[in-house]
Amino acid sequence: MPTKSYLEAIREGMRDEMRRDERVMILGEDVGAKGGVFGTTEGLQAEFGEWRVMDSPLAESCIVGVCIGAALYGMRPIAEIQFQDFILPAVDQIVSEAAKMRYRSNNDWGVPMVLRAPFGGGVHGALYHSQSLEAMFCGVPGLKVVVPSTPYDAKGLLISAMRDPDPVLYFEHKRAYRSIKGEVPDEEYTVPLGSAAVVREGRDIAIFSFGMVVHMALEAAERIAADGFECEVVDLRSLRPLDRAAIVSSARKCGKVMVAQEANLAVSIASEVAAIVAEECFEYLDAPVMRIGGPEIPAMPFAHALEDFYLITPDKLEAALRTLAAY
Amino acid sequence: MALTVTMPQLGESVTEGTIARWLKQPGEMVAKYESIAEVVTDKVNAEIPAPAEGSMGEHIAAEGAVVAVGEPICTIETVEQGQTGSAWHQADGEAAAGNGAAAEEPAEQVQPVAPEAAAVQPAAVQAAAAPPAAAEQAPPPVAAAVGAPPATEPGGGGADYHLTPAVRMLVREHEVDLAQVEGTGLGGRISKKDLLDYVQRRDSAGHAPGPAPAAPAPPAPTETPVPAVAVAAEPGARPAPQAAPGEGDTLTPLTPARRAIAEHMVRSRRTAPHAWLMMEVDMSGVARLRGARRAAFEERYGAKLTYLPLVARAVCDALRQFPTLNASWSDDGLIVHRDLNLGIAVALEENLIVPVVRNADRLSVAGLAVAMQDLGDRARSNKLKLDEIQGGTFTLNNTGALGTVLTQAIINQPQAAILAMDAVIKRAVVVDDAIAIRPIMNLGLSFDHRINDGLQATRFLRKVKDLLETIDDTGSLM
């Protein structure tokens, strides 16, 4: 199986689906001639033309609003928000319109739209190019939210998202674009929305995470395995809906639970996973649930040393895992 | 784990229900949401869905029993009962089956179930651990080991510590004497790992756990079935002589539906002083309209254009003009209903049912025809939802379909009146001092004389008559 980068897998997912389904189109800032600020849509306008890969004004509300309209008209639009940080002007369109369309039209209308946005820190992006805003959308019924951490899942989840009859927010960790590579089949396949994946089996501590943090959790797990503690690493992949069964299964199996994410912890994915574990696994717990995340400060700092302080690292996870193992 | 299933709230004012039939017998497997029992209140058959997958435990309420809302009707043993319950136990090859303590699974979160076929209110379910009765009958043999030592004689370092839920569960399951286990966790805490390591050493050394206790017996029935409620005799009245079957007679047991109808009829006659009046309606225009349009109507709407929706449309208009006919009596005052929910009596072989067209006044003739045909079809196949047979504010009874010419109906409580449509029959009538042949329908109105006098009732009926007689074949069906 050929090895591809996370970014290539995303591009391939879009390209293959556009070849299969002429309703698929892309709208976003600089997605056309430039091929996207990260190069994700490189070559797509050349292949599919300006009507299917369309440059938009610098207006996120317009990008999403037009995509909602196109979706209602029968298209399968992909809205690209250049950085997740810039999604905020479009939140009204996403939350008030896209998420509610099916409900408010009594199931007559759906919005089969994918919204792609790079998120996350570690690229010296500072305040406005580093945020992890997934929790804002994960509490909104009517939306689905996915975050792939591997190239394989990036392509498979994107194809599933494009074929879903309802809006899917597809958040890409920008640091993974070129740093994460993996095997990706050339042919078409899907990864189901709403399912987590056990990426490392273990019996002592269950680690739930998503995005880049999954890779750090795997590294930390290897380090403490040398001392006889086997971690089970679960890549949540789908943040809404969460794969409740997978969470419960691994939490019960291990009895000790860590949830790790890049964003700050208050009212977050980690909070939700911890709540599920508390509700459904109480009798199986052998330690308090441990949550690891960013500090409660307004934004990713610019100074590199402070950025390091903010971010999750394998070292931080290893130390926390040792504390949990010793409980 | 045993779940206790209780009688669901089957309607706003419903306080009890009768178990008409058990659909699942004790020991039978049930899927989540699968119907486990038919319940009858007033005139409806609703089905209670299983709140969880498992096997039917005990029928606490027998068939025919009247059970108050919220009272238990049966138990369901959920599938986790008798299993070890967690993946790591299975991985370790430990069998906890037969251990009485293992039955104390964590209480599963049981969501009230919204049934699909019968949209009754969610079945109220109590998640119960092993019932107290069962626990007493089969005490877990490790109770002493679990209860006393850990706090006072902690194994390992002797520090004061708590056992986590996971460790407690394993102690019960593997019958561990905690004094034998060394704690390596924080402050000498016995961790799950410590306990499992100990169990592995102990069991591989040939120490077999004590004999497994007998499986807990199912809890004894806590209630004797409540006898079905009898039709209440009129208070203060002399009881009517009770009929007894004579030689050659047969005694057919009463179905819950029959009982409910009987109770309702007696109550209506007793509470509402029925007055009755009738008018003849010349249906010439309606008949012409129907003749001219029925084929196209049926093709377009897929419903038959009978007299019923046309009369229903006129009744709705007249009720809007005379709202005290769309009302209910209460001791605090006359309740005039905002909504107009038209009940349509449907005769079934063994009983009758009155499905309700909600907000009927908002529907055209076509809308009424489609709604009534749908409700009628589903009434006959017993597929009505609960909210489709309650909340009526006025009832229309089309006995004419069976050929009647004079019908005195009993009011469907707590409504103010019921209108019976008799058969449309061609009769010789005098029109403009000449004898003409006209299709005539009798409309008989039974009304509660507490709420309306003859004046209002007559004006209402007159309005229905006028509306029907002024219809011609250009009338709108939309």
Interface residues (C-beta under 8 A of the other chain):
Chain A: R203 D204 S249 R252 K253 C254 G255 K256 E279 E280 C281 F282 E283 Y284 L285 D286 A287 A326 Y327
Chain B: S86 A87 W88 A91 E105 P106 Q109 T164 P165 A166 V167 R168 M169 G185 L186 R189 S191 K192 K193
